[in-house]
């Protein structure tokens, strides 16, 4: 787009990436790990690395059309870099192995997530829940979808931003919102039946591992 001087295409592509891929999805599901995981944990460090690379490359990509803003932000960027954003080469795609099965699995997970988000929105509008973390999601599926969800069972609460997920057999895909059992963790705001059994008593089983490793 830059080579064709089609700056509007650059703007629309970056805007769509920032609002759809980053803000409404990637940043949303990473809030939990950034706020609650240990500072030296693999989850925290990998998230910070991804954020750093995203920011650095966005500043370079946007510098021709947001020159002063990108140059000022570049001055606050840590790590090895050129003195000016305008001295950097445009980023090239990072060569990563392509796993077609992995891509298909996550595309299907995102489709299932859309159904879960619809159910959560209905529950919020009816005031059954105020926040998605107050929910326990029951997903009824069969066949390959059941196998897929079982494979990623531990990741599902993070993906859906809920306190707990149960997977049950069903004739078709169905997401049911139930009230999460237990008490609210004062640190991560997830609900757990084990809150109250630790010292301090107001945290969950996941947070106690961070506070008292």
C-alpha positions in Angstrom: 0.0 0.0 0.0 2.8 2.4 0.8 4.5 1.6 -2.5 1.3 2.6 -4.3 0.9 5.7 -2.0 -2.5 4.2 -0.9 -2.2 5.6 2.6 -5.9 5.0 3.3 -5.3 1.3 2.9 -2.6 1.4 5.4 -4.8 3.2 7.8 -7.8 0.8 7.4 -5.5 -2.3 7.7 -3.8 -1.0 10.9 -7.1 0.3 12.4 -8.8 -3.1 11.8 -5.8 -4.9 13.3 -5.8 -2.7 16.4 -9.5 -2.7 17.1 -10.5 -6.3 16.1 -7.4 -8.5 16.5 -5.8 -6.7 19.4 -8.3 -4.7 21.4 -11.4 -6.9 21.2 -9.5 -10.3 21.3 -5.8 -10.5 22.1 -5.5 -7.8 24.7 -8.8 -8.9 26.2 -7.8 -12.5 27.0 -4.3 -11.5 28.1 -5.4 -9.1 30.8 -5.7 -12.0 33.2 -2.1 -13.2 32.8 -0.7 -9.7 32.9 -2.5 -8.8 36.1 -2.3 -12.0 38.0 0.7 -14.2 36.9 4.1 -14.1 38.5 6.4 -11.5 37.0 8.9 -14.2 36.0 6.4 -16.7 34.8 6.5 -18.0 31.2 3.0 -16.7 30.6 3.9 -13.2 31.8 7.2 -13.0 29.9 5.7 -14.3 26.7 2.9 -11.8 26.8 5.3 -8.9 27.5 7.5 -10.1 24.6 4.6 -10.2 22.2 3.4 -6.7 23.3 6.9 -5.3 22.8 7.2 -6.7 19.3 3.7 -5.5 18.4 4.4 -2.0 19.6 7.8 -1.7 18.0 6.6 -2.9 14.6 3.5 -0.7 14.7 5.5 2.4 15.4 7.7 1.6 12.4 4.8 0.8 10.1 2.9 4.0 11.1 5.8 6.3 11.2 5.4 7.6 7.6 1.8 8.8 8.4 2.0 9.5 12.1 5.6 10.9 12.1 5.7 13.0 15.2 3.6 10.7 17.4 5.6 7.6 16.4 9.0 9.4 17.0 7.9 10.5 20.4 6.7 7.1 21.4 9.9 5.6 20.0 11.8 7.5 22.6 10.1 5.7 25.4 10.5 2.2 23.9 13.1 0.2 25.8 15.6 -2.3 24.4 18.0 -2.2 21.5 16.8 0.1 18.7 18.0 2.9 16.4 18.2 6.4 17.6 15.1 7.3 15.5 12.2 5.3 14.3 13.0 6.6 10.8 16.3 4.8 10.8 14.7 1.4 11.2 14.0 -0.9 8.3 10.4 -1.9 7.8 9.7 -5.2 9.6 9.6 -8.5 7.7 7.4 -11.4 8.7 8.9 -13.6 11.3 9.5 -17.1 9.8 7.4 -19.5 11.8 6.5 -23.2 11.1 3.0 -23.4 9.6 0.8 -26.0 11.4 -2.4 -26.2 9.4 -4.1 -28.4 12.0 -3.3 -25.9 14.7 -4.7 -23.1 12.6 -7.9 -25.0 11.9 -8.3 -25.9 15.6 -8.0 -22.2 16.7 -10.3 -21.0 13.9 -13.0 -23.4 15.3 -12.3 -22.3 18.9 -12.9 -18.7 17.8 -16.2 -19.7 16.2 -17.2 -21.5 19.4 -16.1 -18.4 21.4 -18.5 -16.2 19.3 -21.4 -18.4 20.5 -20.2 -18.2 24.1 -20.0 -14.4 23.9 -23.5 -14.2 22.6 -24.8 -16.3 25.5 -22.8 -14.1 28.0 -24.3 -10.9 26.4 -27.8 -12.2 26.9 -27.1 -13.1 30.5 -25.7 -9.6 31.1 -28.6 -7.9 29.5 -31.0 -9.9 31.7 -28.9 -9.0 34.7 -28.3 -12.6 35.5 -24.6 -11.7 35.7 -22.8 -8.4 35.8 -19.4 -9.5 34.7 -18.3 -12.5 32.6 -16.2 -13.7 35.5 -19.4 -14.3 37.5 -20.2 -17.0 35.0 -19.6 -20.7 34.6 -20.1 -21.8 31.0 -21.6 -25.1 30.1 -20.8 -26.0 26.5 -22.8 -28.9 25.0 -21.2 -30.4 21.9 -20.5 -33.7 20.2 -18.0 -35.3 17.9 -14.9 -33.4 16.8 -16.0 -30.3 18.7 -16.1 -32.3 21.9 -12.6 -33.7 21.3 -11.3 -30.2 20.5 -12.7 -28.6 23.6 -11.3 -31.4 25.8 -7.9 -30.9 24.3 -7.9 -27.2 25.2 -10.0 -27.5 28.4 -7.5 -25.7 30.6 -7.3 -22.7 28.2 -11.1 -22.3 27.8 -11.8 -20.1 30.8 -9.1 -17.7 29.6 -10.4 -17.8 26.0 -14.0 -17.1 27.2 -13.0 -14.8 30.1 -15.1 -16.7 32.6 -14.4 -18.4 35.9 -15.1 -22.0 34.8 -16.0 -24.1 31.8 -17.8 -27.4 31.7 -18.0 -29.5 28.5 -20.9 -31.9 28.1 -22.4 -34.0 25.4 -25.1 -32.5 23.3 -26.7 -32.9 19.9 -25.6 -29.5 18.7 -23.3 -26.6 19.9 -25.0 -24.9 22.8 -23.5 -22.5 25.4 -25.4 -22.2 28.7 -24.5 -19.5 31.3 -24.7 -20.5 34.9 -23.6 -18.7 38.1 -20.0 -19.5 39.0 -19.8 -21.4 42.3 -17.7 -20.3 45.2 -16.5 -16.9 46.2 -14.8 -14.1 44.3 -11.0 -14.0 44.5 -9.9 -10.5 45.7 -6.8 -10.7 43.4 -7.9 -12.0 40.1 -11.7 -11.7 40.5 -12.3 -15.3 39.4 -14.8 -17.3 41.4 -13.6 -20.5 43.1 -15.0 -22.8 45.7 -11.5 -22.9 47.3 -11.5 -19.2 48.2 -11.5 -19.0 52.0 -9.3 -22.1 52.5 -5.9 -20.4 52.1 -3.9 -17.8 54.0 -4.7 -15.1 53.0 -8.3 -16.4 52.9 -9.6 -14.1 50.1 -7.6 -15.6 47.2 -8.0 -18.6 45.0 -5.9 -21.7 44.4 -4.2 -20.1 41.4 -3.3 -16.8 43.1 -1.9 -18.4 46.2 0.7 -20.1 44.1 1.9 -16.7 43.0 1.8 -15.1 46.4 3.4 -18.1 48.1 5.4 -20.0 45.5 
